[in-house]
Amino acid sequence: MAMAQSDYESFLRVQHAAAQGDANAASNLGILYARGDGVLRDLHEAVRWWFAAAEQGNTRAAFFLAQALHQGEGAAKDAEQSERWYRFAAERGEVAAQRDLGILYLVDRPVEAASWLRLAAEQGSPGAAFRLATLLCDGSQALQDHDEAARWFHRAAEQDDDPNLRANWLWELAQMHNQGIGQPRCQSEAVRLAGLAADQGHPKAQQFVKRWASEFRTGSNPEHAPHRLVEAERAFQRAEQEGDANKSAPVELEDRWLMAVFAASRELYAPAQLQIGRLYRQGHRFVMMQSDEEAAQWFRRAGIGKMAAAQVALAECFLEVYPDAEAQYVLGGFYLRGERGKPQDYTQAVCFFRLSAEQEHAGGLRALADC
């Protein structure tokens, strides 16, 4: 109830400022009405305040007003006025308006669309980068530029935090690499990018990767060599013996065994799944990002097959991301018994059992009592 009162008081302050002619406040008041923050949701009121702010030159309000008029939400649809306000905001630097104006012009004015999309993409809009890349790939002959398209697909994939959209960008880029559009054909890069899209749930990418991994394993495609699975296993053994055995390796050699790792991981080969997890923990270029959550998922997959190193890696990953009582209990057991690559160390075992017990973990409480 206190939060609701606070929201209402905040709404009243914004409303008072807007009534005094503050354009920023009027724009924000429109947002509050559109979201129903501190007041009942009212799209008609939202549009009224956005119009008042836009008339005073507020570009953010002009963008929201253009969207409302384009979609017919809070006001009747009006294509002409929508375009007018999109252009007003876009010409004054509103990136989202530049993107949407470019999208609006895609069919009838593709050259102008490309100009607006490029402007927005250069300022960091992944949606504009993707639309521009698609236009440069599939547009008229005068606009086609596959090299530039590939660069914008890369930019969109790197910038977008939405996993579903990022998966789309990665899949498009994978197809370009697979077909040699915009750059020399490179199937290893195509598979790598498709794998990243597949991991984020893209159905076509998942089918592509599944087919590729099967061909890799069986050798049904002459471009694939089944013996690479053996190469992968040897790479894992070297990594276990020498630490990070890949730092000094040439990029081409590293790519070769990474592709073997990738293929083997898709065939549920636990050492490969463990290695993919390590790549995510390192933020390796092969997986394009650092993610402890992704790493933990791959460690968990490898650990399902009771792979000792994966179970240790998962426990350690949890410990570094957050104080997980189960992970502390498991690591305590490893140290107590000298298992899974951990030296037998009673002091370390008691330390982890105590951390686990402090979080009321039943196993940790029992183990601490027995020590």
Secondary structure, 3 states (H helix, E strand, C coil): CHHHHHHHHHHHHHHHHHHCCCHHHHHHHHHHHHHCCCCCCCHHHHHHHHHHHHHCCCHHHHHHHHHHHHHCCCCCCCHHHHHHHHHHHHHCCCHHHHHHHHHHCCCCCHHHHHHHHHHHHHCCCHHHHHHHHHHHHHCCCCCCCHHHHHHHHHHHHHHCCCHHHHHHHHHHHHHHHHHCCCCCCCHHHHHHHHHHHHHCCCHHHHHHHHHHHHHHHHCCCCCCCCCHHHHHHHHHHHHHHHCCCCCCCCHHHHHHHHHHHHHHHHCCCHHHHHHHHHHHHHCCCCCCCCCHHHHHHHHHHHHHCCCHHHHHHHHHHHHHHCCCHHHHHHHHHHHHHCCCCCCCCHHHHHHHHHHHHCCCCHHHHHHHHHC
